Amino acid sequence: MSRLDSKPQIGKLASDLGLKRSDKPVSEIVDYVRRRVGKVVKSYKCGNLADLLDAAAHDAKTGFREVRCDADLDQIIEEFVPQGETIFANLRNELRYQDYAITLKRQHAAKFDLPFVSIIDCRGQKVFASYFTKWHELAHLFTLTPQMRLMFRRTHAASVLDPEESLMDVIAGEMAFWPAFLKADHDQEISFELIDRIRREFCPQASFQSSLIGIVKALPIPCILLTAQLSLKKDQKLGVAEMRFSNCPAAAPLLRAVHVSVNRAAREEDILMHAHWRVPELSVIYRSFEQGANLEAVENLDWWTTSDGSQLHSCKVLVKAKYSPESVTALVIPQL
């Protein structure tokens, strides 16, 4: 169950959308949007991710406006405020450092004008998130109900995200890399190079990290993506403050899978991996971290164990580990 499933706002949104009552409202909402995007693919005869983004925006009745410099923002304000759209006058304050986009509803749109405008901040490093940000705004529009506000934004700082914004990120991640348009089949070997080629071909503005997560999720081939870093267990983190005022030695951080993403194809094969488990010293992931090198090897998931005796099911996997300072990103590919 997702941590968002227990949030009242998420349950209310599912109810407002007319979805069936469930203890997993996040999955219900994501499936709801997936069905709508699937209809967009067919109705607009989309052939690639770029076509789909344009078609989805039209279906959601919004137009994207990219802001690549302050002058672009001024131009948008000067265009809409004279038309009576006074809400645009405050755009300079609305797009702050932590905000990547904002969607506004026009109050005086002409008969054939789109009722929404999605302003995407592409200034500086934000340009690398612009593709994902556009899908975040579309996620808001695809889940818009009469009970919801008619202005929303994408906020970068995770600490200030409310549950609704977090859910929109989940939806965006699922929709931005539509599986039918990813040129990967069972005869191709999954690799970081393959994923980067897909990114450069279909969404070159997307950052490699966001593409990595989204493409792995969408691949029709079972795959697990994980990031390993030195980290304490959850209960050890909670006890750190107490240890400061005692004579007890602090626990040493171990190399752990701090972020784990198991794609749908892997879950359908009952292949799992859990976040926060320590990386086995036998694994090439461990050696990659120790040596500061990119490595790969064939392993078995049953090497992964916990101190209480838990163990992953036996499954032969090809592991490709990519080293970066202070962490290792790994593709774990079941050999079925």
DOLO-587783 format. One record per residue (C-alpha): residue in one letter; x, y, z. Coordinates in steps of 0.02 Angstrom, whole numbers, plus 50000, padded with zeros to 5 digits. Example, Ala and Ser with C-alpha at 12.3 -4.5 7.8 and 13.67 -1.06 7.14 Angstrom:
<rs>
a506154977550390 s506844994750357 
</rs>
This chain:
<rs>
m500005000050000 s500645017249955 r500895029550099 l499715040950003 d498285028350014 s497965033150195 k497845051850159 p496045058450172 q496305070150023 i496695055349910 g495195045349965 k494075060549939 l494785063349764 a494425045249718 s492655047349783 d492395063749689 l492965055049529 g491615041949555 l492845027749581 k492435012449683 r492865012549867 s494545004349894 d495955003450020 k497105007649874 p496385023849804 v498065028549724 s497995013449609 e496175017049568 i496565035049521 v498105030349419 d497095017249324 y495735030249295 v496985042049214 r497805027849119 r496135023449040 r495875041348987 v497625042848913 g497335026348823 k495815034048740 v496865049148691 v498145037848608 k496775029748501 s495735045148466 y497195056048412 k498145041748329 c499725045748426 g501325037948362 n502605043348491 l502805051848659 a502885069348584 d501235066448491 l500455059848651 l500985074948754 d500225086948627 a498635076748611 a498455074748799 a498625093648823 h497275096748692 d496145083648772 a496405091848942 k495985108748863 t497615117348905 g499025125648810 f500835125248868 r501815141448882 e503675139048916 v504625152249013 r506465151648966 c506905169149027 d506105183049128 a505585191748967 d504525176548920 l503585178249084 d503315196749056 q502635193048882 i501355180748951 i500775193449080 e500645207048948 e499635195448836 f498315189648959 v498065203749085 p497365215948953 q496105202448908 g495395203649083 e496365188749150 t496955197749306 i497515181449388 f499025181749271 a499635198149346 n500435189249493 l501415176449392 r503105183349443 n502705179049624 e501805162749583 l503315154949495 r504545155349637 y506145145149657 q505275129349716 d503855130449590 y504105122649419 a502405126449342 i500685133449371 t499055130549278 l497755144449275 k495945144349218 r495475158749104 q493945168549155 h493665177348989 a494165164448859 a493425166848687 k492315153448611 f493725143748528 d495075147248658 l495705133548773 p495055137048949 f496705133149036 v498485139349018 s499925129349091 i501485139949119 i503055129249127 d504605136949205 c506095131649098 r507335144049170 g509025137149224 q509075119149281 k507165118049279 v507235114849092 f507795097049126 a506185093549220 s505035102249096 y504415086249011 f503925078249176 t503215094849238 k502025095849090 w501345078749133 h501135084149314 e500025098349258 l499045086749144 a498805074749289 h497935088849383 l496785092249236 f496385073849207 t495835072349388 l494955089149398 t493265088549483 p492005102449522 q492565101549703 m494375105549662 r495235122349645 l495575129349473 m497385134149502 f498785121949539 r500645120849527 r502095108849527 t503175111749680 h504955105349675 a505325104649862 a504655087749921 s504545093950100 v503145105850054 l502175094349939 d500415090449996 p499695073149961 e498795079149805 e500415085949730 s501305069749773 l499935059849686 m500095070549531 d501945066149526 v501475047649535 i500245049549391 a501485059649288 g502805046249312 e501605032949251 m500965042449098 a502525051549037 f503305035848964 w501855026748881 p502415008548861 a501805006448681 f503005019848621 l504575013148703 k505625003548579 a506134989348693 d505644971348667 h506124954748743 d507584952848622 q508414968848682 e509524969148834 i509044982348959 s510464994248994 f510805012049047 e511295015448867 l509625008948800 i508665019748923 d509675035148877 r509375031648691 i507495030848723 r507605047148821 r508585056048684 e507395049848549 f505725053448633 c505995066248771 p507715074248758 q507275088048881 a506895075649020 s508275073149148 f509165056449142 q508615052349320 s506755055549291 s506865046149126 l507735031649210 i506335029649336 g504925032049211 i505625021149072 v506035006749189 k504255007249254 a503565006849077 l504694993349005 p503784977448953 i505244967349020 p505394963649208 c506634975549288 i507044982949458 l507874999849480 l508725003749644 t509865016749719 a511065011149856 q511835022949983 l512575021850156 s511085022750273 l510425017550442 k508895006750469 k507285016050507 d507315011750691 q509155016650702 k508755033750629 l507415036350760 g508665032050897 v510055043550839 a509445058350942 e509315047851100 m511065040751078 r511785058351077 f511315059851261 s511915042651312 n513525032851314 c512885020451185 p513945019551027 a513055025650871 a512595012550742 a513665012650585 p512735015750421 l512755001350297 l512525001150109 r510644999650084 a509405000449941 v508685017249991 h507575018849837 v506785004049747 s505625003649596 v504934986949536 n504084988349367 r502394980849327 a503144966949219 a504194961249367 r502744962049489 e501704951349371 e503054938049388 d502984939749579 i504734947049583 l504974959349725 m506304969349813 h506114980349966 a506814997350009 h508034999150155 w508704981350144 r510584980650158 v511554976650001 p512394959450013 e514284960350011 l514284947049875 s513344958649759 v514164968349619 i513224983549688 y514274982549845 r515884980549746 s515404995049632 f515215006249784 e516855000249860 q517855001749699 g517015017249628 a516735008449462 n515335003049345 l515154984149355 e513944970249309 a513714952149356 v512444937949365 e511784935449541 n510304928249636 l508994938149730 d509074925949875 w510724933949923 w509684948249993 t509304944650177 t508894954350335 s509494952650514 d507834944650564 g508054930650436 s506934937250297 q507534932950122 l507034936749943 h506434922349835 s507724913849727 c507844921649555 k509344922949438 v509644941249393 l510844951449289 v511404966549390 k512124982149307 a512844994249434 k513245012349391 y514335021649515 s514145039949559 p514875049349708 e514115042649870 s512875030949782 v512625016749658 t511145015449539 a510784997749482 l509694989149354 v509194971849417 i508544961549271 p507754944449305 q508374930749188 l506734921649160 
</rs>
